[in-house]
Every structure is written in C-alpha cells, then in structure tokens.
C-alpha cells in the first residue's frame, strides 16, 4: 500500500501574505510593457521566457519582504507533525520567498520539496510533477484556497480540497480527516 501525499498551497493555506497585488500588477505591467490583469495567467502563458523572469523579479521583491514579516497560521506546524505521509508546497510565489519563510519559521524540514513559480509557472504543472514523482502514492491531495487552481487540477484525478480559512477551516482537522479516509 502506498502512502498519502499532501500538496499544500502557500499563501492562504500556510500563511497569509499581505501584498498589494494591484500595485504589484501595475509595476509588472510597466516592466513588461503591457497590461497584466492576472499574474496567474501571465505566469502560465509566459513561463520560461524573458518576460516571465523580468516580472518574476519585480514580484519577488514584494514576496520576500512580506515572507520575512509573515507568520504561519497557528495550526500549520501541528498539522505537519500529525501528517504521516509526504508533504509538498506548490506555490506561485518565488522559491526565495518560500525558503526564507520556511527557514525563518522552522518549517523547512517538514516538506519533501518546495515548488515555486520559477520551475513550473502553473499549479497544474506543479501537481503533474508531484504525480510523476509519487507514482506509488496511494492518494494525492491538493489543498488550495483558489477555486481556479482546484478546477485546473481536478482533471488530473487527484483529490482537490478547496480550503477556506475565512470560513473557519483548520489544517489540523483536515489532515486528521484525510488520514481517516
């Protein structure tokens, strides 16, 4: 029997990054020379290009600044301790911001791998990567606070859980439910 694999989104599941995304999109738009209305669409469409790297550099400075200030949600470390399978982070934040946050908060050791935007450009490609790596996993769960990411990844055949902290969702309770399935 294979083990369980948990793929956690970062901003909204592990922590809350307080970034003015309107301001960031405006700055990215200036840097790339055209209007960027959605960074998620931009990352996916321009992944691997020079425009991607220019925009990523602009966004990274805001993410790093906030990652150094942000704290994990109270239930995160308890949930990571309780989960018996493998855990990944799949985020469209920069790897630098992710690593800084995890190291600062003593959480790095809980994760098998940290997947940032630079290597994948989309949540779909991140989940595909984990699926290809974890071929003997009994079940793979994506926990994300974005309906868009859940919808994009559902066709891959994994368990997709829309996680809403504003509605009182608790990561520790979710992990316990997953392990009881």
Secondary structure, 3 states (H helix, E strand, C coil): CCCEEEEECCECCCECCCCCHHHHHHHHHHHHCCCCCCHHHHHHHHCCCHHHHHHHHHHHHHHHHHHHHCCECCCHHHHHHHCCCEEEEECCCCHHHHHHHHHHCCCHHHCCEEECHHHHCCHHHHHHHHHHHCCCCCEEEEEECCHHHHHHHHCCCCEEEECCHHHCCCHHHHHHHHHHC
